[in-house]
Amino acid sequence: MAFLNQPTTSSNSARTSLWKELKSSYVLGGILLFLSVNLLLLVLQPLSKVDPESLPSAHTWVWWATREYLQEQHRPAVVLLGSSLLMHPVSRTDADMLGEDLDYVHHHRSLYMESLLAKRLEIREGSCFNFALPGGMMSDDYIVARALFGGQRKPKLIVLGLSLRDFIDNGVHCAGATPAFRYLKRFTSVDDLMPLAMPELWQRFDYAVGKAFYLWGKKLEMQVALSEKVKQRLAPLMARFCSPSQIDKLDPARNMPSNLRAEVEEGMFIVKAHQPYSWEDNSREYRKRYRTGNDKQFAIQAEFLEKLMALCHAQDIRVLIVNMPLTQTNLALMPAGSYRHYLCVLDQASRRWHSRFVDLSMDSRFQRADFYDTAHMNSSGGQKLIEAIVGQIAGSQRLTASLASPPSVRSQLASQGHRSL
Amino acid sequence: MLFNSFGYLLFLPTVVLLYWISPQRLRALLLLLASYVFYMTWKPVYGLLIFGLTLFNYLFGLAVNRSERYRKLWLAVAVAANLLTLGVFKYAYFALDVANQLLAPWSRSLPAIPLQIILPLGISFFVFEFIHYVADVYKGDKPVRSFVDFALFASFFPTQIAGPIKRYQLFIPQLAVAQKFSLKYLDEGVSLILFGLFKKVLFADNLAVVVQSAFQHPELLSGLDLWLAVYAFAFQIYFDFSGYTDIARGSAHLLGYKVPPNFNLPYLAGSISDFWHRWHMSLSTWLRDYLFIPLGGSRFSRLLTYRNLFLTMLLGGLWHGAAMHFAIWGAYQGALLVLHKEFQRLTQSWQWLTQARNTRLFHCLSVALTFHAVCIGWVFFRAETAESALEIIRKLLFLVPGPADLPAWSLSLPSTQDPVIFPLLPLVLLVLFSGQLVAERLSRAGESIKFPPAFKAAYVAALISLLVLFAPDTSPRFIYFQF
């Protein structure tokens, strides 16, 4: 029996020595301790919800727009969602109308649209907020609506100014990588959007780590909470021993770590009133954006359109989908077949969700002189665009009613099966 | 690939796992491949540069060893080729600038370099390792026979980008030892890596924010504010580089290798000479062995010794970067070393000073004086222009009033609102200074202090928690990567 006992004894002693070694490893002990603390925090959830606005963030276009949107005193009547194709002409029109230079980071209204609504439809209640973002994708429009259009901030009507670029931009890695998505996910849970927004494994890993590790997921909240506490405690000491800092007078972004440094700041992009006409050829840029049909991205963005329509339907927000005018030069750069497919998707979505769709790319009112490059319109184009949009609203009893009447009347109309578009 | 990146977080455990499950004979090859992958993730084409230099030095090492007649010639060719490579990649633009400045009075200029030269990461470190190798083979040490071993010595990923500058006599024998995995490697390696990251992410990156503002706008600060900013930079650069070294050493530990330490509490040095025995030790010993001694060292007259010392530090300064402010910093260090030597010589016969030197008070004063002398040097190192450095130094000497006619000793930097590191700065600096003293006590106690495993586990858990909690989404590059 000795030969049988031998291996058992040796494997036992090996097991004992491994166990001893494992027990003596302080790194493994430390990792276990960290995991236990994390588990405890996950169960206790000791940190109360911190206002997402107070968390540190780079000054991006979406940061400025969100800040202004949350400062709105009243529920907006109309919110314009889209990309720079919508943002530029709307602001340029206002600058010309007011006869003054406007700062893009602060001017988020369409005063011209407000004046037209008041003049033609006598709608004077609520603002027209321009939430169009440079480089904005369809997914960004969705996340803006999901994160911000709740409760008292719910607009009555969304004007969705879209173009094919918003669905296939080859310069955008994935929906979850845009500044708007990265910033606004702090306002709303995006768990259900992960497969669409973050197709890469490492992105999902990072997100999963954030969910599984309390300290990682809550690090921004904790940093802010801690920093505020420390500053409060030190404030009396500072007041007593220090003179006011001159560094504070500098651009605040200067003190930001590189990851929090601004994308855009005040004064960086000023829209001038009555700018003389000039033409910039941006074909090269759009050739890159349209490099391929980007079918995978297109399908994802189309799904975001679907989600936005469903969200608006559920929230009782009316939607007007506008296919933005473009120059022939720009249309010629598009990958074959993509544009037709895109128009089909817009048309189908509008039919499915009983909303209105208008294709302005075929509208003869828009001439080359209304553009300052192949895609962006100047103030004359902006004026025509807003007039066309207001014309569409005026032509739809349902849209007009949504702007004019309180929600109860609208619900009544809906219950009567009012389908007039 | 950066040590503080997500990529390295995946790369290192994969290499460590593959390394320990591979048979001994394949391990060096595996590490060599991993090191090239690590290097080529940045710019694949520069993999060819390091490979070409490796092959060249390997062959010349053998040639120097074999040849009786042409040993000196082969050594000269090898050293010249290494220096030429470094010169082309690192100093071409600088040399052109200096030449054009010199030619300016005659309205002449040299033609611009037609190609854009990008500095290969870590070139200053691996070129120095190559020079050390051929020089030591020339002095009679045995060359490395295995090309794989030699290539791994040159490209070993933990030390490839920013050192420590290794000695092949210490590294190559480790490759021959058949090691068995032990959790000891994991414990030592991971705790070093965590501590290195802690230094980099928590201290260096946060202090960098203060330093950036202060050095960009010295006109908005008083002398006292600038002293705080200079202290902040002293700790930023120390934690940045020693943090890097800890991660490098920890990564090597995980693979069972020992890499020499680079720092030994440099800010507790009692003299400038002592400082250079504690700061970037692998560079200072390299400069001593392959520059100061070949220049003549201290074998000749006092003046020649001082000249050699000064030249060594001047070139050491330029090694850090092709810019005038690095040259000034090197010259300043050289001048300090010469002054220190001269002071020692002059006071040799002063009995009372010899006795005073042994007192605690004298030691404390020496440490404080050395630290402040080093800090003034850091101004040249960090300032963006020589003019800006001079403005800062004038303010540090309280020769200029503070902003808005406030006195030079007024304090405003800590009242900066955001981020929180500004108001916390005096406290953080105090903690860091005291931390040095505690570390010295611990290092003196050495093995006599045994921490219980539970304490060590809590320490590891605390490091992980702090890193997770305070890690920014992106951390700036390590300062020494640019050298």
Interface residues (C-beta under 8 A of the other chain):
Chain A: E21 L22 S24 S25 Y26 V27 L28 G29 G30 I31 L32 L33 F34 V37 P56 W202 D206 F213 L215 W216 K219 M222 Q223 L226 S227 V230 K231 L234 M238 A239 F241 C242 S243 P244 S245 Q246 I247 D248 K249 L250 P252 R254 N255 M256 P257 S258 N259 L260
Chain B: F6 S182 L183 L186 D187 V190 S191 D205 A208 V209 Q212 S213 A214 Q216 H217 L220 L221 P403 A404 L406 S410 L411 S412 L413 P414 S415 T416 Q417 D418 P419 V420 F422 P423 L424 P453 A454 K456 A457 A458 Y459 V460 A461 L463 I464 S465 V468 L469 F470 A471 P472 D473 T474 P476
